Amino acid sequence: MAHTNQQRKRIRQTETVNTAHTATRSRVATLVKKFETALAAAAPEQIANAFKVAMSELAKAAQKGAITKGAAARKTSRLAAKAKKTATS
C-alpha cells in the first residue's frame, strides 16, 4: 500500500504508461498479422503496403519505449526477409 503522495503518483503514472504501451504493442501485433495475411495472399502491392505500415509502427513503438530498439530492428529485419523471399519466389 502506498503511504506517500509520491508513491501514489508513481502508481498512477505507471498505470497510464502501461496502458499506452499495451495498446501500442497490440497495434504492432495486429499490423504484423496483417502483413502475414498479405504474404499468404501473395499480392505484391498488399505485401509492400503492409510491410511499410508495420515497419513504421515498429519504429514508433521503439521510439515511445513500448518495445526495445533491438526488438523493433529484429522484427523489422525478419519481416523484410519474408517479404524479399516472397518477392523472389
DOKE-935357 format. One line per 2 residues: number of its first residue (from 1); their letters; for each residue z negated, y, x of N, C-alpha, C. Coordinates in steps of 0.02 Angstrom, whole numbers, plus 50000, padded with zeros to 5 digits. Example, Ala and Ser with C-alpha at 12.3 -4.5 7.8 and 13.67 -1.06 7.14 Angstrom:
# residues 2
1 = as = 49610/49716/50660/49610/49775/50615/49610/49835/50660 | 49646/49888/50642/49643/49947/50684/49606/50002/50645 .
This chain:
# residues 89
1 = ma = 50000/49941/50042/50000/50000/50000/50000/50062/50044 | 50043/50109/50029/50047/50171/50067/49987/50215/50051 .
3 = ht = 49957/50243/50104/49898/50284/50094/49910/50357/50107 | 49963/50373/50143/49976/50443/50159/50041/50466/50126 .
5 = nq = 50048/50531/50121/50109/50559/50092/50170/50540/50134 | 50161/50539/50200/50216/50521/50245/50240/50449/50232 .
7 = qr = 50193/50404/50222/50211/50334/50208/50247/50328/50141 | 50224/50365/50092/50256/50363/50026/50328/50390/50031 .
9 = kr = 50336/50444/50069/50403/50474/50077/50449/50425/50113 | 50426/50393/50166/50467/50345/50203/50489/50287/50157 .
11 = ir = 50445/50265/50113/50462/50212/50066/50519/50236/50020 | 50513/50297/49995/50566/50324/49952/50632/50330/49990 .
13 = qt = 50629/50355/50051/50690/50364/50091/50722/50297/50107 | 50682/50248/50125/50707/50182/50142/50742/50151/50082 .
15 = et = 50713/50159/50024/50742/50131/49963/50810/50164/49948 | 50814/50229/49957/50876/50265/49944/50931/50243/49992 .
17 = vn = 50914/50240/50057/50963/50220/50108/50984/50147/50097 | 50936/50105/50081/50951/50034/50070/50999/50025/50012 .
19 = ta = 50990/50063/49959/51034/50059/49901/51105/50081/49920 | 51110/50135/49958/51176/50160/49979/51211/50110/50024 .
21 = ht = 51174/50082/50072/51204/50034/50118/51225/49970/50082 | 51186/49948/50034/51204/49889/49995/51269/49900/49958 .
23 = at = 51276/49958/49928/51338/49975/49891/51397/49977/49939 | 51388/50005/49998/51442/50011/50047/51463/49941/50071 .
25 = rs = 51414/49899/50087/51430/49830/50110/51465/49791/50055 | 51445/49802/49993/51477/49768/49936/51549/49790/49929 .
27 = rv = 51562/49855/49938/51630/49881/49933/51674/49852/49989 | 51646/49847/50048/51683/49818/50104/51701/49746/50088 .
29 = at = 51653/49708/50063/51666/49638/50047/51720/49631/49994 | 51719/49675/49944/51769/49674/49891/51838/49688/49919 .
31 = lv = 51844/49738/49963/51909/49755/49991/51935/49701/50038 | 51890/49667/50073/51911/49611/50115/51937/49554/50072 .
33 = kk = 51905/49542/50015/51928/49491/49969/51996/49508/49940 | 52007/49573/49926/52073/49594/49902/52126/49582/49955 .
35 = fe = 52108/49593/50018/52154/49580/50073/52171/49505/50076 | 52120/49463/50069/52130/49391/50069/52176/49369/50011 .
37 = ta = 52167/49401/49954/52209/49386/49896/52282/49406/49910 | 52291/49464/49942/52358/49486/49960/52390/49438/50010 .
39 = la = 52349/49412/50056/52375/49363/50104/52399/49300/50068 | 52360/49278/50019/52378/49218/49981/52443/49229/49943 .
41 = aa = 52453/49290/49918/52513/49306/49880/52574/49314/49927 | 52560/49325/49991/52612/49332/50042/52661/49389/50026 .
43 = ap = 52636/49443/49999/52677/49503/49986/52664/49553/50042 | 52714/49564/50085/52704/49607/50144/52678/49677/50128 .
45 = eq = 52703/49708/50075/52680/49775/50058/52607/49775/50037 | 52589/49725/49996/52519/49720/49974/52473/49707/50033 .
47 = ia = 52495/49664/50078/52454/49648/50137/52443/49711/50179 | 52495/49749/50190/52489/49810/50231/52443/49861/50198 .
49 = na = 52450/49870/50133/52408/49918/50097/52335/49895/50096 | 52324/49831/50081/52256/49804/50079/52223/49808/50147 .
51 = fk = 52261/49794/50200/52233/49798/50268/52213/49869/50285 | 52256/49917/50268/52242/49987/50283/52178/50010/50247 .
53 = va = 52171/49992/50184/52112/50012/50146/52049/49978/50172 | 52054/49913/50187/51996/49876/50212/51974/49902/50280 .
55 = ms = 52022/49916/50324/52007/49942/50390/51972/50010/50385 | 51997/50052/50342/51967/50118/50332/51895/50112/50307 .
57 = el = 51885/50068/50259/51818/50060/50231/51770/50030/50282 | 51794/49985/50324/51752/49957/50377/51730/50012/50426 .
59 = ak = 51777/50055/50443/51761/50110/50489/51710/50158/50459 | 51718/50172/50395/51671/50217/50360/51601/50185/50357 .
61 = aa = 51599/50120/50343/51535/50085/50339/51500/50086/50406 | 51538/50078/50460/51508/50080/50527/51483/50150/50543 .
63 = qk = 51521/50200/50523/51502/50269/50537/51438/50287/50499 | 51431/50262/50439/51372/50276/50398/51311/50235/50420 .
65 = ga = 51323/50182/50459/51268/50140/50482/51254/50081/50437 | 51297/50069/50387/51286/50013/50342/51299/49947/50378 .
67 = it = 51346/49947/50425/51358/49890/50470/51364/49918/50540 | 51358/49875/50590/51362/49899/50659/51435/49910/50678 .
69 = kg = 51445/49950/50731/51513/49963/50755/51546/49899/50777 | 51508/49855/50809/51536/49792/50834/51559/49747/50777 .
71 = aa = 51519/49745/50724/51537/49704/50666/51601/49730/50633 | 51606/49796/50628/51666/49826/50599/51727/49811/50642 .
73 = ar = 51720/49817/50708/51775/49804/50753/51796/49731/50750 | 51748/49686/50748/51761/49615/50745/51798/49596/50681 .
75 = kt = 51774/49623/50625/51806/49607/50560/51876/49637/50556 | 51884/49698/50581/51950/49730/50582/51998/49689/50624 .
77 = sr = 51976/49667/50682/52017/49628/50727/52039/49563/50694 | 51993/49530/50660/52010/49467/50627/52059/49477/50569 .
79 = la = 52049/49531/50532/52096/49546/50478/52165/49561/50506 | 52168/49598/50561/52232/49615/50592/52267/49552/50617 .
81 = ak = 52229/49506/50645/52258/49443/50669/52287/49403/50612 | 52251/49401/50556/52276/49364/50498/52340/49397/50470 .
83 = ak = 52340/49463/50468/52399/49499/50443/52459/49486/50488 | 52447/49488/50554/52501/49478/50602/52527/49406/50597 .
85 = kt = 52482/49359/50589/52502/49288/50584/52545/49277/50522 | 52527/49308/50467/52565/49302/50405/52632/49336/50411 .
87 = at = 52635/49393/50446/52697/49430/50453/52748/49392/50495 | 52723/49355/50546/52769/49318/50589/52791/49253/50558 .
89 = s = 52753/49228/50510/52770/49164/50478/52826/49170/50429 .
